[in-house]
Amino acid sequence: MADGGWRLFSTFAGMEIKVFKFGGASVNSAAGYRNVFRILKKYNKTSIMVVVSAMGKTTNALEVVLKHYIANEPLELIEAFTAIYNTHLTVIRELFSDSSHPVYGEVESLFDQLRGYIRKGHLYDKARNTYNFEYDQIVSFGELFSSCILGNYLNSQGIPCRIFEAKDLIITDSANRDANVDWKKTGERVSEIILPWLESRDMSCVALTQGFIGSDAAGHSTTLGREGSDFTAAILAYTLKCSAVTIWKDVPGVLNADPKWFSNPKKLLTISYREAIELAYYGASVIHPKTIRPLENAGIKLYVKSFLKPGAAGTLITNIDHWNIHFPIYIRKQNQVLISISPRDFSFIVEENLSHIFLVLAKYRTKANVMQNSAISFSVCLDRNEQVLPELIEELSLHYEIRYNYNLDLFTVRHYTPAAIRRLTKGRTVLLEQKTRQTVHLVVK
């Protein structure tokens, strides 16, 4: 990724392009779509690149469709598919009282495309394609549904909006579910497709696209990783040479803990790129792990703001040389598995063993959330992914003695204190503890 020239931020006709990302929680209902309109209306003299996620829990629901598709369970598949269809149709009816509005036909067409793909899949052996490939073809429809609804609604309310297919903009390799961006081709596509339309407008407008989605050289859908819409916004800000990105969330900013399990969390008003990278890497849900790098490289500021209180300050993530934090930051990853690996002959764990273990982890594209080794054992904490975990354990068992524990929590605390550790370990069994100067990891049950 080149740096240099990208620091000249993009403007035309004296107007800078803003990049906004709206997540699934912001468009989980008709009221949510109306609220997005109200936020965008406040920027009525601005051209905005908007990235939208799938509506509400649609990604989870499409994963259920995929599960039944792979398992060849047609009745369950139809039931799951119909639930998604009805949810979207309910929202459309609330937003568009005129049943002849084009949005009805456009969304129906998208559902027909998904139906067609699923029906076609029954004509061949799905084993020819991997689960990850099928995931990207099916689950990516969620963003297509939501962007179609949002684009039509904005136009109906007087905000000029054009929908651009993310597949035409974000060019990647074929690493399904975690695709790598071809920055050169993506930059060319964005310059060829987005900028001319924005520059041709005589007034403020919205260029709308889908988060999470890209395409490979063969034109197949790829995805950027779970919650990858943040990354999409960063890619577009980088290629459009913008000065800032705003991610609209259902929280007031970056907090020192998830309010779902931590009472009275504190908001971080400003944090550094480096701290944001650390938090994202360890699993903080507020930012996708790949988001920060292109922003830092180009000096693009990232704002995390509440779509419930759009006038509030939120959190600014920017380049800060010296940043002091005066309270711990807690990150919790649930549904973890801790695997302990030992040579069968009680020999030492040496570099050759570690090399082989990491090759197996890489083969199954499994991230080690935390790891620790002793003389005769290596332990690694992973997300419990039932698509790959049984095969991974089986392959490791061919060479090593394997022990594992399911249903664990991994707590990571940045800028920890003794009190913070006591707070997390009270009443819990600690299976692994690891400390550095700034960070402690605790695997507990």
Backbone hydrogen bonds, N-H to C=O, Kabsch-Sander energy under -0.5 kcal/mol:
donor,donor_aa,acceptor,acceptor_aa,energy
6,W,3,D,-3.0
7,R,4,G,-1.8
8,L,5,G,-1.6
9,F,7,R,-1.1
10,S,241,K,-4.8
12,F,15,M,-2.2
15,M,12,F,-2.1
17,I,10,S,-1.0
18,K,47,S,-2.1
19,V,244,A,-0.8
20,F,18,K,-0.5
20,F,49,M,-2.5
21,K,246,T,-2.5
22,F,51,V,-2.9
23,G,21,K,-0.5
23,G,248,W,-1.2
26,S,23,G,-1.1
27,V,23,G,-0.6
27,V,24,G,-0.9
28,N,25,A,-0.8
33,Y,29,S,-1.8
34,R,30,A,-2.2
35,N,31,A,-2.0
36,V,32,G,-2.2
37,F,33,Y,-2.1
38,R,34,R,-2.2
39,I,35,N,-2.2
40,L,36,V,-2.5
41,K,37,F,-2.4
42,K,38,R,-0.9
42,K,39,I,-0.8
43,Y,40,L,-1.6
44,N,41,K,-0.8
46,T,43,Y,-1.6
47,S,16,E,-0.6
48,I,46,T,-0.5
48,I,205,C,-2.4
49,M,18,K,-3.6
50,V,48,I,-0.7
50,V,207,A,-3.0
51,V,20,F,-2.7
52,V,209,T,-1.9
53,S,22,F,-2.1
55,M,142,G,-0.5
56,G,24,G,-2.1
58,T,55,M,-2.3
61,A,57,K,-2.1
62,L,58,T,-2.8
63,E,59,T,-1.7
64,V,60,N,-1.3
65,V,61,A,-1.8
66,L,62,L,-2.6
67,K,63,E,-2.2
68,H,64,V,-2.1
69,Y,65,V,-2.2
70,I,66,L,-2.9
71,A,67,K,-2.0
72,N,69,Y,-0.9
73,E,68,H,-2.8
77,L,73,E,-2.3
78,I,74,P,-2.7
79,E,75,L,-2.0
80,A,76,E,-2.3
81,F,77,L,-2.9
82,T,78,I,-2.7
83,A,79,E,-1.7
84,I,80,A,-1.6
85,Y,81,F,-2.4
86,N,82,T,-2.8
87,T,83,A,-2.0
88,H,84,I,-2.1
89,L,85,Y,-2.5
90,T,86,N,-2.3
91,V,87,T,-1.6
92,I,88,H,-2.4
93,R,89,L,-2.4
94,E,90,T,-1.5
95,L,91,V,-1.7
96,F,92,I,-2.9
97,S,95,L,-0.5
99,S,97,S,-0.8
101,H,98,D,-2.0
104,Y,101,H,-1.7
105,G,101,H,-0.6
106,E,102,P,-2.3
107,V,103,V,-2.6
108,E,104,Y,-2.0
109,S,105,G,-2.1
110,L,106,E,-1.6
111,F,107,V,-2.3
112,D,108,E,-2.2
113,Q,109,S,-2.1
114,L,110,L,-2.0
115,R,111,F,-2.7
116,G,112,D,-2.8
117,Y,113,Q,-2.1
118,I,114,L,-2.3
119,R,115,R,-2.8
120,K,116,G,-2.5
121,G,117,Y,-1.7
122,H,118,I,-0.7
122,H,119,R,-1.1
123,L,120,K,-1.9
124,Y,121,G,-0.8
126,K,124,Y,-0.8
128,R,125,D,-2.2
129,N,126,K,-1.5
134,E,130,T,-2.3
135,Y,131,Y,-2.6
136,D,132,N,-1.8
137,Q,133,F,-1.6
138,I,134,E,-2.1
139,V,135,Y,-2.6
140,S,135,Y,-0.5
140,S,136,D,-0.6
141,F,138,I,-1.5
142,G,139,V,-1.6
143,E,140,S,-0.7
144,L,140,S,-0.9
145,F,141,F,-2.3
146,S,142,G,-1.9
147,S,143,E,-2.3
148,C,144,L,-1.7
149,I,145,F,-2.0
150,L,146,S,-2.8
151,G,147,S,-2.7
152,N,148,C,-1.9
153,Y,149,I,-2.2
154,L,150,L,-2.8
155,N,151,G,-2.0
156,S,152,N,-2.1
157,Q,153,Y,-1.3
157,Q,154,L,-0.5
158,G,155,N,-1.3
159,I,154,L,-2.6
162,R,206,V,-2.0
164,F,208,L,-3.5
168,D,165,E,-1.4
169,L,165,E,-0.6
169,L,166,A,-1.1
170,I,166,A,-3.0
171,I,169,L,-0.9
172,T,215,S,-2.6
173,D,180,N,-1.7
176,N,174,S,-1.8
178,D,175,A,-1.8
179,A,223,T,-2.5
182,D,171,I,-3.4
183,W,181,V,-1.1
186,T,182,D,-2.6
187,G,183,W,-2.5
188,E,184,K,-2.1
189,R,185,K,-2.5
190,V,186,T,-2.7
191,S,187,G,-2.1
192,E,188,E,-2.2
193,I,189,R,-2.6
194,I,190,V,-1.7
195,L,190,V,-1.5
197,W,193,I,-0.7
198,L,194,I,-2.2
199,E,195,L,-2.8
200,S,196,P,-1.3
201,R,198,L,-1.2
206,V,160,P,-2.6
207,A,48,I,-2.6
208,L,162,R,-2.8
208,L,206,V,-0.6
209,T,50,V,-2.5
210,Q,164,F,-0.5
211,G,52,V,-2.4
212,F,228,G,-0.6
214,G,222,T,-2.5
215,S,170,I,-1.7
216,D,220,H,-1.9
219,G,216,D,-2.0
222,T,214,G,-2.1
224,L,212,F,-1.9
228,G,225,G,-1.5
230,D,227,E,-1.0
232,T,228,G,-1.8
233,A,229,S,-2.1
234,A,230,D,-1.9
235,I,231,F,-2.7
236,L,232,T,-2.4
237,A,233,A,-2.4
238,Y,234,A,-2.3
239,T,235,I,-2.6
240,L,236,L,-2.5
241,K,237,A,-0.5
241,K,238,Y,-0.6
242,C,237,A,-2.6
245,V,301,K,-2.2
246,T,19,V,-2.5
247,I,303,Y,-3.1
248,W,21,K,-2.9
248,W,246,T,-0.6
249,K,247,I,-0.6
249,K,305,K,-3.4
255,L,253,G,-0.6
256,N,266,K,-2.1
261,W,258,D,-1.8
262,F,258,D,-1.4
268,L,254,V,-3.1
269,L,267,K,-0.7
271,I,316,L,-2.2
273,Y,318,T,-1.1
276,A,272,S,-2.3
277,I,273,Y,-2.5
278,E,274,R,-2.1
279,L,275,E,-2.6
280,A,276,A,-2.6
281,Y,277,I,-2.7
282,Y,278,E,-2.0
283,G,280,A,-1.2
284,A,279,L,-2.8
287,I,284,A,-1.1
291,T,288,H,-1.9
295,L,291,T,-0.8
296,E,292,I,-3.1
297,N,293,R,-2.6
298,A,294,P,-1.3
299,G,295,L,-0.7
299,G,296,E,-0.8
300,I,295,L,-2.8
301,K,243,S,-2.3
302,L,317,I,-2.4
303,Y,245,V,-3.2
304,V,315,T,-2.5
305,K,247,I,-2.4
305,K,303,Y,-0.6
307,F,249,K,-2.7
308,L,249,K,-0.5
312,A,309,K,-2.0
315,T,304,V,-2.3
316,L,269,L,-2.4
317,I,302,L,-3.1
317,I,315,T,-0.5
318,T,271,I,-1.9
318,T,316,L,-0.5
320,I,318,T,-0.8
323,W,321,D,-0.5
329,I,414,R,-2.3
330,Y,256,N,-3.7
331,I,412,T,-2.4
333,K,410,L,-2.6
334,Q,332,R,-0.5
336,Q,408,L,-2.4
337,V,382,L,-2.5
338,L,405,N,-2.1
339,I,337,V,-0.6
339,I,380,V,-2.8
340,S,403,R,-3.4
341,I,378,F,-3.1
342,S,401,E,-2.2
344,R,399,H,-0.6
346,F,343,P,-1.4
349,I,375,A,-3.0
350,V,348,F,-0.8
353,N,350,V,-0.5
354,L,350,V,-2.3
355,S,351,E,-2.8
356,H,352,E,-1.9
357,I,353,N,-2.7
358,F,354,L,-2.6
359,L,355,S,-1.7
360,V,356,H,-2.0
361,L,357,I,-2.3
362,A,358,F,-2.6
363,K,359,L,-2.3
364,Y,360,V,-1.7
365,R,362,A,-1.4
366,T,361,L,-2.6
367,K,365,R,-0.5
369,N,367,K,-0.8
369,N,381,C,-2.4
370,V,381,C,-0.9
372,Q,379,S,-2.5
374,S,377,S,-3.3
378,F,341,I,-2.5
379,S,372,Q,-3.6
380,V,339,I,-2.4
381,C,370,V,-2.9
382,L,337,V,-2.7
382,L,380,V,-0.5
384,R,335,N,-2.0
385,N,383,D,-1.4
386,E,384,R,-0.7
388,V,385,N,-1.4
389,L,385,N,-3.0
392,L,388,V,-2.5
393,I,389,L,-2.8
394,E,390,P,-2.2
395,E,391,E,-2.4
396,L,392,L,-2.3
397,S,393,I,-2.2
398,L,394,E,-0.7
398,L,395,E,-0.9
399,H,396,L,-1.6
400,Y,396,L,-2.0
401,E,342,S,-3.3
402,I,400,Y,-0.5
403,R,340,S,-2.2
405,N,338,L,-1.8
408,L,336,Q,-1.9
409,D,444,V,-2.6
410,L,333,K,-2.8
411,F,409,D,-0.6
411,F,442,L,-2.9
412,T,331,I,-2.8
413,V,440,V,-2.5
414,R,329,I,-2.4
414,R,412,T,-0.5
415,H,438,Q,-3.3
416,Y,413,V,-0.6
416,Y,438,Q,-0.7
421,I,417,T,-1.9
422,R,418,P,-2.3
423,R,419,A,-2.2
424,L,420,A,-1.3
425,T,421,I,-2.0
426,K,422,R,-1.6
428,R,425,T,-2.3
430,V,428,R,-0.5
431,L,429,T,-0.6
431,L,443,V,-3.0
432,L,443,V,-1.4
434,Q,441,H,-2.3
436,T,439,T,-3.0
440,V,413,V,-1.8
441,H,434,Q,-3.1
442,L,411,F,-2.7
443,V,432,L,-2.7
444,V,409,D,-2.7
444,V,442,L,-0.7
445,K,429,T,-1.9
